[in-house]
Amino acid sequence: MKKRVTLTIPRNRVNMAITYGLAKDFNVAANIIRAQVAPNQIGTIVLELLGEIDELEEAMEWMRAQNIVVSLAKADISIDEDICVHCGLCTGVCPTQALTLDPHTFKLQFSRSRCIVCEQCIPTCPVQAISSNL
């Protein structure tokens, strides 16, 4: 099972090896989607967790016990069809190929199920047709 979570890490926990602990102690794989972590500052990490449902729940409880705020990420990418010029620049930075150009029509196609909301496409769009509601 996959879950996308946002972690808010207190200053005194930013040096903690969270993803290592998830893998070693709970058999949960953690794919870091986005991270903003610096010494002596509150950190934020968006993770995609992969594991059995019981292991995921235990791992999230462990993080909460470490005073890490765990919330399910509900972000979504949206593309304004009225603004998009189908240039394809966003397809070059999309790590999961959620954004592709149709080979016949050369129109942008978006596969929401493949999107991990890494937001790499947003600054790449020259007409600002892509946004996130995170």
Contacts in CASP RR format, 6 or more apart in sequence:
PFRMAT RR
TARGET T0000
AUTHOR 0000-0000-0000
METHOD contacts of the structure
MODEL  1
MKKRVTLTIPRNRVNMAITYGLAKDFNVAANIIRAQVAPNQIGTIVLELL
GEIDELEEAMEWMRAQNIVVSLAKADISIDEDICVHCGLCTGVCPTQALT
LDPHTFKLQFSRSRCIVCEQCIPTCPVQAISSNL
1 50 0 8 1.000
1 51 0 8 1.000
1 52 0 8 1.000
1 53 0 8 1.000
1 56 0 8 1.000
2 48 0 8 1.000
2 49 0 8 1.000
2 50 0 8 1.000
2 51 0 8 1.000
3 48 0 8 1.000
3 49 0 8 1.000
3 56 0 8 1.000
3 72 0 8 1.000
4 33 0 8 1.000
4 46 0 8 1.000
4 47 0 8 1.000
4 48 0 8 1.000
4 49 0 8 1.000
4 72 0 8 1.000
4 73 0 8 1.000
4 75 0 8 1.000
4 116 0 8 1.000
4 117 0 8 1.000
5 46 0 8 1.000
5 47 0 8 1.000
5 49 0 8 1.000
5 60 0 8 1.000
5 70 0 8 1.000
5 71 0 8 1.000
5 72 0 8 1.000
5 73 0 8 1.000
6 44 0 8 1.000
6 45 0 8 1.000
6 46 0 8 1.000
6 47 0 8 1.000
6 70 0 8 1.000
6 71 0 8 1.000
6 72 0 8 1.000
6 73 0 8 1.000
7 18 0 8 1.000
7 43 0 8 1.000
7 44 0 8 1.000
7 45 0 8 1.000
7 46 0 8 1.000
7 47 0 8 1.000
7 63 0 8 1.000
7 68 0 8 1.000
7 69 0 8 1.000
7 70 0 8 1.000
8 42 0 8 1.000
8 43 0 8 1.000
8 44 0 8 1.000
8 68 0 8 1.000
8 69 0 8 1.000
8 71 0 8 1.000
9 16 0 8 1.000
9 18 0 8 1.000
9 37 0 8 1.000
9 42 0 8 1.000
9 43 0 8 1.000
9 44 0 8 1.000
9 45 0 8 1.000
9 68 0 8 1.000
10 42 0 8 1.000
10 67 0 8 1.000
10 68 0 8 1.000
11 40 0 8 1.000
11 41 0 8 1.000
11 42 0 8 1.000
12 67 0 8 1.000
13 66 0 8 1.000
13 67 0 8 1.000
13 68 0 8 1.000
14 37 0 8 1.000
14 38 0 8 1.000
14 39 0 8 1.000
14 40 0 8 1.000
14 41 0 8 1.000
14 42 0 8 1.000
14 43 0 8 1.000
15 39 0 8 1.000
16 66 0 8 1.000
18 30 0 8 1.000
18 45 0 8 1.000
18 63 0 8 1.000
18 68 0 8 1.000
19 30 0 8 1.000
19 32 0 8 1.000
19 47 0 8 1.000
22 28 0 8 1.000
22 29 0 8 1.000
22 30 0 8 1.000
22 49 0 8 1.000
22 59 0 8 1.000
23 29 0 8 1.000
23 30 0 8 1.000
25 59 0 8 1.000
25 62 0 8 1.000
26 55 0 8 1.000
26 56 0 8 1.000
26 58 0 8 1.000
26 59 0 8 1.000
26 62 0 8 1.000
27 51 0 8 1.000
27 52 0 8 1.000
27 55 0 8 1.000
28 49 0 8 1.000
28 50 0 8 1.000
28 51 0 8 1.000
28 55 0 8 1.000
28 56 0 8 1.000
28 59 0 8 1.000
29 49 0 8 1.000
29 50 0 8 1.000
29 51 0 8 1.000
30 47 0 8 1.000
30 48 0 8 1.000
30 49 0 8 1.000
30 50 0 8 1.000
31 47 0 8 1.000
31 48 0 8 1.000
31 49 0 8 1.000
31 50 0 8 1.000
31 116 0 8 1.000
32 45 0 8 1.000
32 46 0 8 1.000
32 47 0 8 1.000
33 46 0 8 1.000
33 47 0 8 1.000
33 48 0 8 1.000
33 116 0 8 1.000
33 117 0 8 1.000
33 118 0 8 1.000
34 44 0 8 1.000
34 45 0 8 1.000
34 46 0 8 1.000
34 118 0 8 1.000
34 119 0 8 1.000
35 43 0 8 1.000
35 44 0 8 1.000
35 45 0 8 1.000
35 46 0 8 1.000
36 43 0 8 1.000
36 44 0 8 1.000
36 45 0 8 1.000
37 43 0 8 1.000
37 44 0 8 1.000
37 45 0 8 1.000
46 73 0 8 1.000
46 75 0 8 1.000
46 117 0 8 1.000
48 116 0 8 1.000
49 56 0 8 1.000
49 59 0 8 1.000
60 70 0 8 1.000
63 70 0 8 1.000
64 70 0 8 1.000
73 117 0 8 1.000
73 134 0 8 1.000
75 117 0 8 1.000
75 132 0 8 1.000
75 133 0 8 1.000
75 134 0 8 1.000
76 112 0 8 1.000
76 117 0 8 1.000
76 132 0 8 1.000
76 133 0 8 1.000
76 134 0 8 1.000
77 98 0 8 1.000
77 110 0 8 1.000
77 112 0 8 1.000
77 115 0 8 1.000
77 117 0 8 1.000
77 119 0 8 1.000
77 121 0 8 1.000
77 122 0 8 1.000
77 130 0 8 1.000
77 131 0 8 1.000
77 132 0 8 1.000
78 130 0 8 1.000
78 131 0 8 1.000
78 132 0 8 1.000
78 133 0 8 1.000
79 108 0 8 1.000
79 110 0 8 1.000
79 129 0 8 1.000
79 130 0 8 1.000
80 129 0 8 1.000
80 130 0 8 1.000
80 131 0 8 1.000
81 129 0 8 1.000
83 127 0 8 1.000
83 128 0 8 1.000
83 129 0 8 1.000
84 108 0 8 1.000
84 125 0 8 1.000
84 127 0 8 1.000
84 129 0 8 1.000
84 130 0 8 1.000
85 126 0 8 1.000
85 127 0 8 1.000
85 129 0 8 1.000
86 101 0 8 1.000
86 106 0 8 1.000
86 107 0 8 1.000
86 108 0 8 1.000
87 126 0 8 1.000
87 127 0 8 1.000
88 99 0 8 1.000
88 101 0 8 1.000
88 108 0 8 1.000
89 124 0 8 1.000
89 125 0 8 1.000
89 126 0 8 1.000
90 99 0 8 1.000
90 108 0 8 1.000
90 121 0 8 1.000
90 124 0 8 1.000
90 125 0 8 1.000
90 130 0 8 1.000
91 97 0 8 1.000
91 99 0 8 1.000
91 100 0 8 1.000
91 101 0 8 1.000
91 108 0 8 1.000
92 99 0 8 1.000
92 124 0 8 1.000
93 120 0 8 1.000
93 121 0 8 1.000
93 124 0 8 1.000
94 120 0 8 1.000
94 121 0 8 1.000
95 116 0 8 1.000
95 118 0 8 1.000
95 120 0 8 1.000
96 114 0 8 1.000
96 115 0 8 1.000
96 116 0 8 1.000
97 111 0 8 1.000
97 114 0 8 1.000
98 110 0 8 1.000
98 111 0 8 1.000
98 112 0 8 1.000
98 113 0 8 1.000
98 114 0 8 1.000
98 115 0 8 1.000
98 116 0 8 1.000
99 108 0 8 1.000
99 109 0 8 1.000
99 110 0 8 1.000
99 111 0 8 1.000
99 121 0 8 1.000
100 108 0 8 1.000
100 109 0 8 1.000
100 111 0 8 1.000
101 107 0 8 1.000
101 108 0 8 1.000
101 109 0 8 1.000
102 108 0 8 1.000
102 109 0 8 1.000
117 132 0 8 1.000
117 134 0 8 1.000
119 132 0 8 1.000
119 134 0 8 1.000
121 130 0 8 1.000
122 130 0 8 1.000
122 131 0 8 1.000
122 132 0 8 1.000
124 130 0 8 1.000
END
